[in-house]
Every structure is written in C-alpha cells, then in structure tokens.
C-alpha cells in the first residue's frame, strides 16, 4: 500500500464522487452498535478488532474482496433503523471529505435482507421489501443533505448473479426517478455477461426507454469485451472502472471519441487485483495523458480503509496528477453526472467559481 497518509489533503477544493457503494462505506462503529442492539455476534468486541477482520491490507482478488461483505452485511440488512442511519452517516462522511455532489449506489435487494434468493415484494412482518429499503435510504440521504449542505443522489444496482432482480430494480428506478434515484447499475462477477442473462438486458432496455440513466461495472477484472457489451448492448452512459478497455485499442479510441466517462477507483483497483499493484503503472495514467473523461472515487472505503483524500494523494504522488488535472477531472465528473441539466449547470457553476475559473473554461 502507498505510504501516503489517508488524511493527506492534496486537493482541498470541492469534489464530485460518482462511484461509491453505500454498503461498502459503513462506519465500523455503526456495525458494532447495530450488532449489539440486534444481538448479532461478530467475533469482535471493539472497532479496531472488527476493522482488522473487515479491511483488506494487501492486494487480493475480487473474490476475496467480495467475501468481506459477508462479515457484516447481515448486521444492517433488513433493519430499518440501521439502513436510514448508514445513509445519513454516509452524507456526513462525504461532506467532511469536501465532496459537494455524490452519487451513491447500492442493491435494494441485498439491503432488504442477506438471503441470496430473490426477495418477494410482500414480506413477512419484520422483513423489508426492496421498495422500503429505497425509501429508508432516501430518508437518510435527505436528512444528511439538509444537515451537511451537500447534494446526494443514488444509483440502484442490479446484480449479475441475480438476473431475476433486475426488472424490480428498473421499476424502482422509474418509481423514484424524481425522488433521489438517478440511475441503474450492474455489479458483480463480470464473467456472468448479460447475453447469457437476458433479464439484465431487458431491464437496461426498459431503463433506456424510460429515460433512466445507465452505468455498468465493466473492465474491472473482466476483459475489454465486457466493456464493449456494456456500451453496445446495455447502452451504458458511464463505465464503472473500465481499466481493461486499454486491452482493445480500437474500442478505447472509440470511447475516447464518444467522451465515455470512466469511474476510476485507484486504491480499490490495487487491492482487488484489478490493476498492477504498482501505482505508477495504473490505467488512469493513460486516461490522464489522453485527456479522457473520468472521475476519482473510493468505491468501498470501509473495506479498503481509505478516504477520497487517499485516492487523490496516491494520484498525485504516483501518477503525476496536478492541481489542474484534479480540477479538470472534477469538471468532467460534474458534466457526466446524472443530475437533470439545470442542476448540473448549477453544480458546474459552483465548481468553476471554487476553482477561480470562468464558467466553461477549456481544460
């Protein structure tokens, strides 16, 4: 891991974050307190002990990374108070990092409860439906917005291994389109492509028809063909990660020409084995040199024991990033966010003013 302190602030101006998972950004202390209230054993009595069990210390694989969620998701899943709380605390944490606009993503079905089977809409007493999860998250995010004066929107995730959930997710996106939900995402094992699981494709087709924005996890550990499928089949407007796009130069050049946005997560990509463990060889260096459209994001800061400041510090120390590039990528992030055009223009004006630039200054 880089030696830069996670609290080092190399870019103190307002930032935009577009790729961060709510269930990967929970406070350790909150997990402990909810577990105690619910009588759930964790095998750890202190925050430090639990933290040591959850975080990834060294580069691993995506499979090892995903296994970390199993250590704590059952604590918050299906609990109304916990779900609203983690959403509220998420906003507070992002405000402290200087984020002025963030899009946070999560799977409503996974937060409804920890079962791997599809969750029916009508639950027994005490269980949550995915619909109620979205309402609870919206309440927490909304309460945080008012308290901490930042703007937050959410993205609902389909899961590649659970295609039967996907139409539910797009219906929720449609229902809450004017109430905080701005897009649909597809996350999980990239070897499970949408061609083999037509429910994902149908959900994305319906999302496009109904004007729901679309992003897809692709090219993180999967080949460039997964990125191509995301763009051409699922009609993705942004790509989550996308590092392996560079393996197909024709595709990469095509996406550059289309101004495709890549949601880059530096610390995450090292610890999941998505990129070379040497930060000086990271794919985002090529993106930077080519003036690509991308953002810097934390992905799952709980598991990586990271902050957005750490990602920015690593980009500066190992990848040649400058103040000017940090400004440019945040402007591109705002341009590529899923806010309505009027709100997007307000966000851009806020950033240009904070950066001491004229609106629409060329970078």
C-alpha positions as CSV (number, residue, x, y, z in Angstrom):
1,X,0.0,0.0,0.0
2,X,1.1,3.6,-0.6
3,X,2.8,5.3,2.3
4,X,0.8,8.5,1.9
5,X,-1.4,9.2,4.9
6,X,-5.1,8.7,4.3
7,X,-5.6,12.2,5.9
8,X,-3.2,13.9,3.5
9,X,-5.2,16.6,1.6
10,X,-3.6,17.4,-1.8
11,X,-6.8,18.9,-3.3
12,X,-8.9,20.8,-0.8
13,X,-11.3,22.3,-3.3
14,X,-14.9,21.0,-3.8
15,X,-15.0,17.5,-5.3
16,X,-17.5,15.2,-7.1
17,X,-17.7,11.5,-6.5
18,X,-19.6,9.2,-8.8
19,X,-18.7,5.6,-7.8
20,X,-19.1,4.6,-4.1
21,X,-21.1,1.8,-2.6
22,X,-23.3,2.6,0.4
23,X,-22.8,-0.9,1.9
24,X,-19.0,-0.5,1.4
25,X,-18.9,2.8,3.2
26,X,-20.4,2.0,6.6
27,X,-18.7,3.1,9.8
28,X,-17.2,0.2,11.8
29,X,-18.6,1.7,15.0
30,X,-22.1,1.7,13.5
31,X,-21.8,-2.0,12.6
32,X,-20.7,-2.8,16.2
33,X,-23.6,-0.8,17.7
34,X,-26.3,-2.3,15.4
35,X,-25.0,-5.8,16.0
36,X,-25.2,-5.2,19.8
37,X,-28.7,-3.9,19.5
38,X,-29.8,-6.8,17.4
39,X,-27.9,-9.4,19.4
40,X,-25.8,-10.5,16.5
41,X,-22.3,-11.9,17.3
42,X,-19.4,-10.6,15.3
43,X,-16.4,-12.3,16.8
44,X,-15.1,-8.8,17.7
45,X,-15.7,-6.6,20.7
46,X,-14.0,-3.3,19.6
47,X,-14.0,-1.2,16.5
48,X,-10.3,-1.9,16.0
49,X,-10.8,-5.7,16.2
50,X,-13.7,-5.6,13.7
51,X,-11.8,-3.3,11.4
52,X,-8.9,-5.8,11.3
53,X,-11.3,-8.5,10.2
54,X,-13.1,-6.5,7.5
55,X,-10.3,-4.4,5.8
56,X,-8.1,-5.7,3.0
57,X,-4.5,-5.0,4.0
58,X,-2.8,-6.3,0.8
59,X,-3.7,-6.8,-2.8
60,X,-6.0,-9.8,-3.2
61,X,-8.6,-10.9,-5.7
62,X,-12.1,-9.6,-6.4
63,X,-13.4,-12.8,-4.9
64,X,-11.6,-12.2,-1.6
65,X,-12.7,-8.6,-1.6
66,X,-16.4,-9.6,-2.1
67,X,-16.1,-12.1,0.8
68,X,-15.5,-9.2,3.2
69,X,-19.2,-8.1,2.8
70,X,-20.3,-11.4,4.3
71,X,-18.7,-10.4,7.6
72,X,-21.1,-7.5,8.3
73,X,-23.9,-7.2,5.7
74,X,-26.2,-9.4,7.8
75,X,-25.9,-6.9,10.6
76,X,-27.5,-4.0,8.8
77,X,-29.6,-5.8,6.1
78,X,-33.3,-5.8,6.9
79,X,-33.0,-3.3,9.8
80,X,-35.0,-0.1,9.2
81,X,-33.1,2.0,11.8
82,X,-29.7,0.8,10.5
83,X,-30.4,1.5,6.9
84,X,-31.6,5.0,7.5
85,X,-28.6,5.6,9.8
86,X,-25.9,4.4,7.4
87,X,-27.3,6.6,4.6
88,X,-27.3,9.7,6.9
89,X,-23.8,9.0,8.2
90,X,-22.5,8.4,4.6
91,X,-23.5,12.0,3.8
92,X,-21.7,13.4,6.8
93,X,-18.5,11.5,5.9
94,X,-18.6,12.7,2.3
95,X,-19.1,16.3,3.5
96,X,-16.0,16.0,5.6
97,X,-14.0,15.0,2.5
98,X,-15.0,18.1,0.7
99,X,-17.5,16.4,-1.6
100,X,-20.2,18.7,-2.9
101,X,-22.0,16.2,-5.0
102,X,-22.0,12.4,-4.8
103,X,-23.9,9.5,-6.4
104,X,-24.0,6.6,-4.0
105,X,-25.0,3.1,-5.2
106,X,-26.4,0.0,-3.6
107,X,-28.5,-3.1,-4.2
108,X,-32.0,-2.6,-2.7
109,X,-32.4,-6.4,-2.6
110,X,-29.2,-7.1,-0.7
111,X,-30.1,-4.4,1.9
112,X,-33.6,-5.8,2.3
113,X,-32.1,-8.9,3.9
114,X,-29.0,-11.1,3.5
115,X,-30.6,-14.0,1.6
116,X,-29.2,-14.9,-1.8
117,X,-32.6,-15.9,-3.1
118,X,-34.9,-13.4,-4.8
119,X,-36.8,-11.4,-2.2
120,X,-40.6,-11.1,-2.7
121,X,-42.3,-7.7,-2.6
122,X,-44.7,-8.7,0.2
123,X,-42.6,-9.6,3.2
124,X,-43.5,-11.2,6.5
125,X,-43.6,-8.7,9.4
126,X,-40.2,-7.6,10.3
127,X,-38.7,-8.0,6.9
128,X,-38.1,-5.2,4.4
129,X,-39.0,-5.0,0.7
130,X,-36.5,-3.5,-1.7
131,X,-39.0,-0.7,-2.1
132,X,-38.9,0.1,1.6
133,X,-35.1,0.0,1.5
134,X,-35.1,2.7,-1.2
135,X,-37.4,4.9,0.9
136,X,-35.3,4.4,4.0
137,X,-32.1,5.3,2.2
138,X,-33.8,8.3,0.6
139,X,-34.8,9.5,4.1
140,X,-31.3,9.1,5.5
141,X,-29.7,10.8,2.5
142,X,-32.2,13.6,2.6
143,X,-31.7,14.2,6.3
144,X,-27.9,14.3,5.6
145,X,-28.3,16.7,2.7
146,X,-30.1,19.3,4.9
147,X,-27.7,18.9,7.8
148,X,-24.4,19.0,5.9
149,X,-25.3,21.1,2.8
150,X,-24.2,18.8,0.0
151,X,-26.1,17.2,-2.8
152,X,-26.6,13.4,-2.9
153,X,-28.3,11.2,-5.4
154,X,-28.5,7.4,-5.6
155,X,-27.9,4.6,-8.1
156,X,-29.7,1.2,-7.8
157,X,-27.7,-1.9,-8.5
158,X,-28.7,-5.0,-10.4
159,X,-26.5,-8.0,-9.5
160,X,-25.1,-10.1,-12.3
161,X,-25.6,-13.3,-10.3
162,X,-29.3,-12.5,-9.6
163,X,-30.9,-11.6,-13.0
164,X,-34.4,-12.2,-11.6
165,X,-34.0,-9.0,-9.5
166,X,-33.2,-6.7,-12.5
167,X,-36.7,-5.8,-13.6
168,X,-37.5,-5.0,-10.0
169,X,-34.6,-2.6,-9.9
170,X,-35.5,-0.8,-13.0
171,X,-39.1,-0.4,-11.7
172,X,-37.7,1.1,-8.6
173,X,-35.6,3.5,-10.6
174,X,-38.7,4.5,-12.5
175,X,-40.8,4.9,-9.3
176,X,-38.1,7.1,-7.5
177,X,-36.8,8.9,-10.6
178,X,-38.0,12.2,-9.2
179,X,-37.1,11.3,-5.6
180,X,-33.4,10.9,-5.5
181,X,-32.7,7.9,-7.7
182,X,-30.8,8.9,-10.8
183,X,-29.6,5.7,-12.5
184,X,-29.3,2.0,-12.7
185,X,-26.1,-0.1,-12.4
186,X,-25.0,-3.6,-13.0
187,X,-22.4,-5.0,-10.5
188,X,-20.9,-8.4,-9.7
189,X,-19.0,-11.2,-11.4
190,X,-18.2,-9.9,-14.9
191,X,-17.9,-13.5,-16.3
192,X,-21.8,-13.6,-16.0
193,X,-22.4,-11.5,-19.1
194,X,-25.8,-10.0,-20.0
195,X,-26.0,-12.0,-23.2
196,X,-26.3,-15.2,-21.1
197,X,-28.8,-13.4,-18.7
198,X,-31.4,-11.7,-20.9
199,X,-33.2,-10.2,-17.8
200,X,-30.3,-7.8,-17.4
201,X,-30.5,-6.8,-21.0
202,X,-34.3,-6.4,-20.8
203,X,-34.0,-4.2,-17.7
204,X,-31.5,-1.9,-19.4
205,X,-33.6,-1.7,-22.5
206,X,-36.6,-0.6,-20.3
207,X,-34.4,1.8,-18.5
208,X,-33.3,3.4,-21.7
209,X,-36.9,3.6,-22.9
210,X,-38.0,5.4,-19.7
211,X,-35.1,7.8,-19.6
212,X,-33.3,6.2,-16.6
213,X,-29.6,6.8,-16.8
214,X,-27.3,3.8,-17.0
215,X,-23.8,2.8,-15.7
216,X,-22.2,-0.6,-15.7
217,X,-19.3,-2.2,-13.8
218,X,-17.2,-3.4,-16.6
219,X,-13.5,-4.0,-17.4
220,X,-12.5,-4.0,-13.8
221,X,-11.3,-7.6,-13.8
222,X,-13.2,-8.8,-16.8
223,X,-11.9,-8.3,-20.4
224,X,-12.5,-5.4,-22.7
225,X,-15.3,-7.4,-24.3
226,X,-17.4,-6.8,-21.2
227,X,-16.9,-3.0,-21.6
228,X,-17.9,-3.4,-25.3
229,X,-21.0,-5.3,-24.3
230,X,-21.9,-2.7,-21.6
231,X,-21.7,0.1,-24.2
232,X,-23.2,-1.6,-27.2
233,X,-25.8,-4.0,-25.6
234,X,-26.7,-2.3,-22.4
235,X,-26.3,1.2,-23.7
236,X,-24.2,2.3,-20.7
237,X,-23.6,6.1,-20.4
238,X,-20.7,5.5,-18.0
239,X,-18.4,2.7,-17.2
240,X,-17.6,1.6,-13.7
241,X,-13.8,1.1,-13.6
242,X,-13.1,0.2,-17.3
243,X,-9.3,-0.4,-16.9
244,X,-9.3,-3.4,-19.2
245,X,-10.6,-1.2,-22.1
246,X,-7.0,-0.5,-22.8
247,X,-6.6,-4.1,-24.0
248,X,-8.7,-3.2,-27.0
249,X,-7.2,-0.1,-28.5
250,X,-9.9,0.2,-31.2
251,X,-12.6,0.2,-28.5
252,X,-10.6,2.6,-26.3
253,X,-10.2,5.1,-29.1
254,X,-13.9,4.8,-30.0
255,X,-14.9,5.5,-26.4
256,X,-12.5,8.4,-26.2
257,X,-14.1,9.9,-29.2
258,X,-17.5,9.4,-27.6
259,X,-16.4,11.1,-24.4
260,X,-17.3,8.0,-22.4
261,X,-16.9,8.5,-18.7
262,X,-14.8,6.0,-16.7
263,X,-15.4,5.8,-12.9
264,X,-11.9,5.2,-11.7
265,X,-11.1,3.9,-8.2
266,X,-7.3,3.9,-7.6
267,X,-7.0,2.3,-4.1
268,X,-9.8,-0.2,-4.9
269,X,-8.2,-1.3,-8.2
270,X,-4.9,-2.3,-6.4
271,X,-6.5,-4.1,-3.5
272,X,-8.9,-6.1,-5.7
273,X,-6.2,-7.1,-8.1
274,X,-7.9,-5.1,-10.9
275,X,-4.7,-3.2,-11.8
276,X,-1.0,-3.6,-11.4
277,X,0.0,-3.3,-7.7
278,X,2.5,-0.7,-8.9
279,X,0.5,2.6,-8.9
280,X,3.0,4.0,-11.4
281,X,1.6,1.6,-14.0
282,X,-2.1,2.3,-13.4
283,X,-4.5,2.6,-16.3
284,X,-5.7,6.0,-15.2
285,X,-2.2,7.4,-16.1
286,X,-3.1,6.6,-19.7
287,X,-6.5,8.2,-19.2
288,X,-4.9,11.3,-17.8
289,X,-2.4,11.6,-20.7
290,X,-5.1,11.1,-23.3
291,X,-7.4,13.7,-21.6
292,X,-10.0,11.0,-21.2
293,X,-13.3,11.7,-19.3
294,X,-13.0,10.1,-15.8
295,X,-13.5,10.6,-12.1
296,X,-11.6,9.5,-9.0
297,X,-13.6,7.6,-6.5
298,X,-13.3,5.5,-3.3
299,X,-15.6,2.5,-4.3
300,X,-15.7,0.8,-0.9
301,X,-13.8,2.8,1.7
302,X,-14.8,0.6,4.6
303,X,-13.1,-2.5,3.2
304,X,-10.1,-0.6,1.8
305,X,-9.6,1.5,5.0
306,X,-9.4,4.5,2.7
307,X,-10.7,8.0,2.1
308,X,-11.2,10.1,-1.0
309,X,-8.2,12.1,0.2
310,X,-6.1,8.9,0.0
311,X,-7.1,8.3,-3.7
312,X,-6.2,11.9,-4.6
313,X,-2.9,11.7,-2.7
314,X,-1.9,8.5,-4.5
315,X,-2.9,10.0,-7.8
316,X,-0.6,13.0,-7.1
317,X,2.3,11.0,-5.6
318,X,2.5,8.1,-8.0
319,X,0.5,9.1,-11.1
320,X,1.7,12.6,-11.9
321,X,-1.6,14.4,-11.1
322,X,-1.5,18.1,-10.7
323,X,-3.9,20.7,-9.3
324,X,-5.0,21.5,-12.8
325,X,-5.8,17.8,-13.6
326,X,-7.8,17.5,-10.3
327,X,-9.8,20.5,-11.4
328,X,-10.3,19.1,-14.9
329,X,-11.4,15.6,-13.8
330,X,-14.0,17.1,-11.3
331,X,-15.4,19.3,-14.1
332,X,-15.7,16.3,-16.3
333,X,-17.3,14.4,-13.4
334,X,-19.9,17.1,-13.0
335,X,-20.5,17.1,-16.7
336,X,-21.0,13.3,-16.7
337,X,-23.2,13.1,-13.5
338,X,-26.8,12.0,-13.8
339,X,-28.4,15.2,-12.5
340,X,-31.0,17.0,-14.6
341,X,-29.4,19.6,-16.9
342,X,-30.4,22.6,-14.8
343,X,-29.0,21.1,-11.6
344,X,-25.9,20.0,-13.5
345,X,-25.3,23.6,-14.6
346,X,-25.6,24.8,-11.1
347,X,-23.1,22.2,-9.9
348,X,-20.7,23.2,-12.7
349,X,-21.0,26.9,-11.8
350,X,-20.2,26.0,-8.2
351,X,-17.0,24.2,-9.2
352,X,-15.8,26.8,-11.7
353,X,-16.3,29.5,-9.0
354,X,-14.5,27.5,-6.4
355,X,-11.6,26.8,-8.9
356,X,-11.4,30.5,-9.8
357,X,-12.2,29.8,-13.4
358,X,-14.7,31.4,-15.8
359,X,-17.6,29.1,-16.5
360,X,-16.9,26.7,-19.4
361,X,-13.2,27.4,-19.3
362,X,-11.4,24.8,-21.5
363,X,-9.2,22.4,-19.7
